[in-house]
Amino acid sequence: MTTDTEHSTDINLSTMRNQINSIDDQLIELWQERSRISKEVGKRRMASGGTRLVLAREREICDRFREALGEDGTQLALLLLRAGRGPL
């Protein structure tokens, strides 16, 4: 038999999982948008005679994510950078 407390907990967990799913959907959409924009920046930079990579910019992004999220932020930034420019 399920108690009222267990039923309430199940509903709260379900609500929180739905919130997580919604956030995940937003993150995926933002990831894809960021990747698309980053690829376009790279194309335009190279078309105007620039280099494929701007290491100072990549370092700036890694630093920003590390400051906000700690060491996991660095890993996230590296994944984002790779998605936008491809593997090195």
C-alpha positions as CSV (number, residue, x, y, z in Angstrom):
1,M,0.0,0.0,0.0
2,T,1.2,3.5,-0.9
3,T,1.1,6.2,1.8
4,D,0.2,9.8,1.1
5,T,3.8,10.8,1.8
6,E,5.1,8.3,-0.8
7,H,2.5,9.4,-3.3
8,S,3.5,13.1,-2.7
9,T,7.2,12.2,-3.1
10,D,6.5,10.4,-6.4
11,I,4.6,13.4,-7.7
12,N,7.4,15.8,-6.6
13,L,10.0,13.6,-8.2
14,S,8.0,13.4,-11.4
15,T,7.6,17.2,-11.5
16,M,11.4,17.7,-10.9
17,R,12.2,15.2,-13.6
18,N,10.0,17.0,-16.0
19,Q,11.8,20.3,-15.1
20,I,15.1,18.6,-15.8
21,N,13.9,17.3,-19.1
22,S,12.8,20.8,-20.1
23,I,16.1,22.3,-19.1
24,D,17.9,19.5,-21.1
25,D,15.8,20.4,-24.1
26,Q,16.9,24.0,-23.8
27,L,20.5,23.1,-23.4
28,I,20.4,20.9,-26.5
29,E,18.8,23.7,-28.5
30,L,21.4,26.2,-27.2
31,W,24.3,23.8,-27.9
32,Q,23.1,23.4,-31.5
33,E,22.7,27.1,-32.0
34,R,26.1,27.9,-30.5
35,S,27.7,25.3,-32.7
36,R,26.1,26.7,-35.8
37,I,27.1,30.3,-35.0
38,S,30.7,29.2,-34.1
39,K,31.1,27.3,-37.4
40,E,29.9,30.4,-39.3
41,V,32.4,32.6,-37.4
42,G,35.1,30.2,-38.4
43,K,34.1,30.2,-42.1
44,R,34.0,34.0,-42.2
45,R,37.3,34.4,-40.4
46,M,39.0,32.0,-42.8
47,A,37.4,33.6,-45.8
48,S,38.9,36.9,-44.8
49,G,42.4,35.4,-44.5
50,G,42.3,34.6,-40.8
51,T,43.3,31.4,-39.1
52,R,41.1,28.4,-38.4
53,L,41.7,28.8,-34.6
54,V,42.1,31.8,-32.4
55,L,43.8,30.3,-29.4
56,A,43.5,33.5,-27.3
57,R,39.7,33.4,-27.8
58,E,39.5,29.7,-26.9
59,R,41.6,30.4,-23.8
60,E,39.2,33.2,-22.9
61,I,36.2,30.9,-23.2
62,C,37.8,28.2,-21.1
63,D,38.7,30.7,-18.4
64,R,35.2,32.1,-18.4
65,F,33.7,28.6,-17.9
66,R,36.3,27.6,-15.3
67,E,35.6,30.7,-13.3
68,A,31.9,30.1,-13.3
69,L,31.8,26.3,-13.0
70,G,35.2,25.1,-11.7
71,E,37.2,22.4,-13.4
72,D,34.1,20.9,-14.9
73,G,33.5,24.2,-16.6
74,T,36.8,23.8,-18.5
75,Q,35.7,20.4,-19.8
76,L,32.4,21.8,-20.8
77,A,34.1,24.7,-22.6
78,L,36.4,22.3,-24.5
79,L,33.4,20.2,-25.6
80,L,31.6,23.4,-26.8
81,L,34.7,24.6,-28.7
82,R,35.1,21.2,-30.4
83,A,31.4,21.2,-31.4
84,G,31.9,24.6,-33.1
85,R,35.2,24.0,-34.8
86,G,35.6,20.2,-35.0
87,P,38.5,18.2,-33.6
88,L,42.0,19.6,-33.8
